[in-house]
Amino acid sequence: MTVLTKGQNAPLPGSDVLVSIGVCAPADLSALLVTDAMSVRSDADFVFYNQPTGPGVDLQNRSNRPVLRVRTDAVPTDIHAVRAVITLDDASSSFGRLGAPVAHVTDARGTELFTYTINGLSSESVVVALELYRRGAGWKVRAVGQGYAGGFADLVRDHGVAVDDAPAVTHAAPVTTPPPPASASGYASPPRGLTPQSSAPLGSAPPPPAPPTRPAPAPPGASGEVSLTKNRRVDLSKGQKVSLRKDGGVALTRIRMGLGWDPIRRGGFFGGRQRDIDLDASVLMFTRGQVADIVYYGSLRSDDNSIEHSGDNLTGQGEGDDEVINVDLTAIHPAIDNLVFAVTSYQGQTFQEVDNAYCRLVDETTGAELARFTLAGGMAFTGVTMAVISRENGEWKLRAVGDGFHGKTPRDAVPHAARHLA
């Protein structure tokens, strides 16, 4: 057996070899088949758990661990190298928090030929461990150890894949600051719009949720105030207001703000596997532009006992509302003039990885859904201000917002929420 160091190479003694990994955390093993320009030709040149077979390369499960079998004599002649990639399951973790991963190369009988301990990693969540590459009429192995702190997006950009800009979002305000690097979420939830430069898009986005059966839709482009109508839900557009009074001018007293989301299950090449996404709903209570209290998973009740949070949902799984905030409008302290409802992504995954994010207003007395605001499309943000309830001339009014920002905690939402106060 030969112990390799970073950058070292050696001749591969046979045409049928196995590549495995040792990582002290759950991780995926995959392969990129690249040309001499270090670019993939199409999505067929990715081998991973949802596409375990490629030209000359198979991803197998042996003794409950992933193993790449590479038959170099079956690899197409225009493929220059097979690169073995390790991706951590936990998108919020990094190799620097763990012991150094180890890559192993054995022959078909399991006899170890090479081992490579990948030292020097820190914030990276994805690493190209080693590569098998052509040299003349034969093949060699090289210890690579190239990590990517930006996760999947950085990896694919380096191998001839363009990451398209996020699709236009009608419910998100334009931003002047660039979005952060794509979430290091591994192969289970890659960024939208991954397109090999020489091929068609790698899969497609899921279809939008079915429209409600009995909506009272606002006119296109409307941004004024709408009214609540008995037995008919109002679908709000960004910027629209609704007075918290029912038919007949009766003021609402107890309302429930339900917030929900679903992790996107990818179709096409990346489909079939989804990771849990931990979003957190919160309500920020303001007095004359200053935050007075925050109700969220770490503080489930407001100081004046007017607002109560249902508790933390760590995955977004299940039907209906994922987190609920109950509000007694009659009990809110007189000094509070704005309530801002926000959702943040605790692990830093963006709303490009979330489907059907919405907030809805429910009359707690009757259980009737009065209004709903749904975000359309994905956003390259880790937080969103969903709605604001403000005191105006002695009554409460709700305004749909839907503006994204960069932040992982309710406290991060404060400066962004302040921009939307009445």
VENDA-V298107 format. One record per residue. N is the residue number from 1. SS is DSSP state (a for helix, b for strand, c for the rest). PSI is psi in whole degrees, 0 to 359 (* if undefined). OMEGA is omega in whole degrees, -180 to 180 (999 if undefined). Layout:
N_SS_PSI_OMEGA, N_SS_PSI_OMEGA
This chain:
1_c_141_179, 2_b_129_176, 3_b_117_-177, 4_b_151_170, 5_c_164_-174, 6_c_128_179, 7_c_346_-178, 8_c_147_177, 9_b_164_-179, 10_b_152_179, 11_b_142_177, 12_c_121_-172, 13_c_344_-178, 14_c_174_-177, 15_c_359_-179, 16_b_105_-176, 17_b_162_179, 18_b_137_176, 19_b_126_178, 20_b_172_-176, 21_b_156_171, 22_b_114_-179, 23_c_135_-178, 24_c_42_176, 25_c_156_177, 26_c_132_-177, 27_b_156_177, 28_b_147_174, 29_b_135_-180, 30_b_177_-178, 31_b_144_172, 32_b_126_175, 33_b_117_-172, 34_b_154_176, 35_c_183_179, 36_c_349_172, 37_c_7_-179, 38_c_36_179, 39_c_146_173, 40_c_156_178, 41_c_324_-178, 42_c_182_-180, 43_a_342_178, 44_a_345_-179, 45_a_9_170, 46_b_129_176, 47_b_119_180, 48_b_188_-169, 49_c_330_179, 50_c_351_175, 51_b_75_-169, 52_c_357_-178, 53_b_130_175, 54_b_179_-179, 55_c_102_179, 56_c_359_-176, 57_b_133_178, 58_b_136_173, 59_b_119_-176, 60_b_163_175, 61_b_110_-179, 62_b_122_-179, 63_c_43_177, 64_c_31_173, 65_b_149_-178, 66_b_140_179, 67_b_132_174, 68_b_124_173, 69_b_123_-179, 70_b_119_175, 71_b_97_-172, 72_a_331_-180, 73_a_350_178, 74_a_358_179, 75_c_132_-179, 76_c_148_-174, 77_c_337_180, 78_c_3_173, 79_c_123_-177, 80_c_325_-174, 81_b_152_171, 82_b_116_-176, 83_b_124_180, 84_b_127_-173, 85_b_137_176, 86_b_130_179, 87_b_126_178, 88_b_139_177, 89_c_320_-177, 90_c_108_-176, 91_c_338_-178, 92_c_355_-177, 93_c_180_178, 94_c_160_-179, 95_a_335_180, 96_a_340_178, 97_a_352_-173, 98_c_172_170, 99_c_156_-177, 100_c_131_176, 101_c_156_-179, 102_b_132_175, 103_b_139_-179, 104_b_140_173, 105_b_124_178, 106_b_167_172, 107_b_180_-175, 108_c_338_180, 109_c_356_179, 110_c_2_178, 111_c_124_-175, 112_b_129_179, 113_b_315_-177, 114_b_151_172, 115_b_145_-177, 116_b_115_175, 117_b_121_-172, 118_c_92_-180, 119_c_165_173, 120_c_6_178, 121_c_150_179, 122_c_274_-175, 123_c_2_-175, 124_c_143_174, 125_c_351_178, 126_b_140_179, 127_b_135_168, 128_b_110_-173, 129_b_303_180, 130_b_173_178, 131_b_148_170, 132_b_126_-172, 133_b_156_-180, 134_b_141_171, 135_b_103_-175, 136_c_231_180, 137_c_357_-177, 138_b_191_-180, 139_b_152_177, 140_b_165_175, 141_b_140_178, 142_b_136_174, 143_b_119_-174, 144_b_294_178, 145_b_36_-179, 146_b_112_-178, 147_b_160_-179, 148_b_109_178, 149_c_334_178, 150_c_3_176, 151_c_213_-172, 152_a_318_-176, 153_a_316_179, 154_a_320_-180, 155_a_309_-175, 156_a_327_176, 157_a_325_-178, 158_c_350_-177, 159_c_38_171, 160_c_21_179, 161_b_130_179, 162_b_134_175, 163_b_110_-177, 164_c_158_173, 165_c_154_177, 166_c_146_179, 167_c_156_180, 168_c_140_-177, 169_c_117_-176, 170_c_339_-176, 171_c_13_180, 172_c_134_180, 173_c_149_177, 174_c_150_180, 175_c_154_180, 176_c_346_177, 177_c_145_-178, 178_c_150_178, 179_c_159_178, 180_c_170_177, 181_c_150_180, 182_c_148_-177, 183_c_136_179, 184_c_72_-172, 185_c_9_177, 186_a_196_-174, 187_a_348_-178, 188_a_330_180, 189_a_73_-180, 190_c_163_180, 191_c_153_176, 192_c_155_171, 193_c_27_176, 194_b_120_-176, 195_b_115_173, 196_b_141_-174, 197_c_342_-179, 198_c_18_-177, 199_c_179_180, 200_c_168_-179, 201_b_145_-180, 202_c_79_179, 203_c_179_-177, 204_c_157_180, 205_c_152_180, 206_c_157_180, 207_c_153_179, 208_c_157_179, 209_c_149_-180, 210_c_143_-180, 211_c_154_178, 212_c_158_-175, 213_c_333_-178, 214_c_59_-179, 215_b_163_167, 216_b_79_-171, 217_b_147_176, 218_c_153_177, 219_c_148_-180, 220_c_132_177, 221_c_1_-178, 222_c_143_178, 223_c_6_-179, 224_c_193_-178, 225_b_138_177, 226_b_166_-177, 227_c_150_174, 228_c_136_-177, 229_b_135_-177, 230_c_132_175, 231_c_11_177, 232_b_122_-179, 233_b_143_175, 234_b_126_174, 235_b_116_-174, 236_c_147_169, 237_c_162_-180, 238_c_133_176, 239_c_347_-179, 240_c_149_176, 241_b_153_173, 242_b_130_178, 243_b_135_-177, 244_c_60_174, 245_b_140_178, 246_b_179_176, 247_a_139_-180, 248_a_2_177, 249_a_16_-180, 250_b_124_-178, 251_b_138_173, 252_c_147_179, 253_c_308_180, 254_b_123_180, 255_b_159_176, 256_b_124_175, 257_b_110_178, 258_b_133_178, 259_b_135_-177, 260_b_163_179, 261_b_163_176, 262_b_134_171, 263_b_139_180, 264_c_128_171, 265_c_115_-172, 266_c_141_173, 267_c_180_176, 268_a_219_-172, 269_a_321_-176, 270_a_7_-170, 271_c_172_169, 272_c_349_180, 273_c_134_180, 274_c_152_177, 275_c_151_176, 276_c_143_178, 277_c_121_-176, 278_c_94_174, 279_b_150_-178, 280_b_124_175, 281_b_143_179, 282_b_161_172, 283_b_128_-179, 284_b_126_-177, 285_b_124_-175, 286_b_148_171, 287_b_113_179, 288_c_46_175, 289_c_358_180, 290_b_136_180, 291_b_130_-178, 292_b_332_-177, 293_b_153_176, 294_b_128_176, 295_b_122_-176, 296_b_190_-175, 297_c_335_-180, 298_c_352_178, 299_b_91_-166, 300_c_353_-179, 301_b_140_179, 302_c_161_-179, 303_c_329_180, 304_c_6_178, 305_c_18_-179, 306_c_341_-175, 307_b_134_-180, 308_b_134_-180, 309_b_142_-177, 310_c_339_-176, 311_c_169_-171, 312_c_134_170, 313_c_119_-171, 314_c_353_-171, 315_c_333_-172, 316_c_7_-180, 317_c_156_176, 318_c_163_-179, 319_c_160_174, 320_c_197_-177, 321_c_136_178, 322_c_325_173, 323_b_144_-174, 324_b_138_175, 325_b_117_179, 326_b_133_-176, 327_b_125_171, 328_b_100_-175, 329_a_333_-178, 330_a_343_-175, 331_a_357_-179, 332_c_135_-179, 333_c_138_-177, 334_c_337_-179, 335_c_342_-179, 336_c_124_-178, 337_c_348_179, 338_b_138_171, 339_b_122_-178, 340_b_124_180, 341_b_122_-176, 342_b_158_175, 343_b_131_180, 344_b_155_-177, 345_b_109_-171, 346_c_322_-177, 347_c_3_176, 348_c_10_174, 349_c_144_-175, 350_c_170_179, 351_a_358_169, 352_a_341_-178, 353_a_13_-177, 354_b_137_178, 355_b_146_171, 356_b_43_174, 357_b_129_-176, 358_b_162_165, 359_b_147_-179, 360_b_148_-179, 361_b_125_-177, 362_b_135_173, 363_b_109_-175, 364_c_335_-179, 365_c_318_-177, 366_c_343_-176, 367_c_5_-177, 368_c_136_174, 369_b_123_-174, 370_b_322_-176, 371_b_154_180, 372_b_141_175, 373_b_121_-175, 374_b_131_176, 375_c_135_179, 376_c_131_177, 377_c_173_-179, 378_c_153_179, 379_c_144_-179, 380_c_51_179, 381_c_159_177, 382_c_3_177, 383_b_158_178, 384_b_134_170, 385_b_112_-173, 386_b_312_-174, 387_b_160_178, 388_b_134_171, 389_b_123_-174, 390_b_150_171, 391_b_126_177, 392_b_115_179, 393_c_43_174, 394_c_1_177, 395_b_163_-178, 396_b_137_176, 397_b_142_178, 398_b_139_177, 399_b_128_176, 400_b_135_-177, 401_b_285_178, 402_b_38_178, 403_b_134_-179, 404_b_158_175, 405_b_172_179, 406_c_114_-180, 407_c_147_-176, 408_c_346_-175, 409_c_160_176, 410_a_325_179, 411_a_325_177, 412_a_336_-176, 413_a_344_-172, 414_a_306_-177, 415_a_331_180, 416_a_321_179, 417_a_325_-176, 418_a_336_-179, 419_a_343_-173, 420_a_16_180, 421_c_146_179, 422_c_*_999
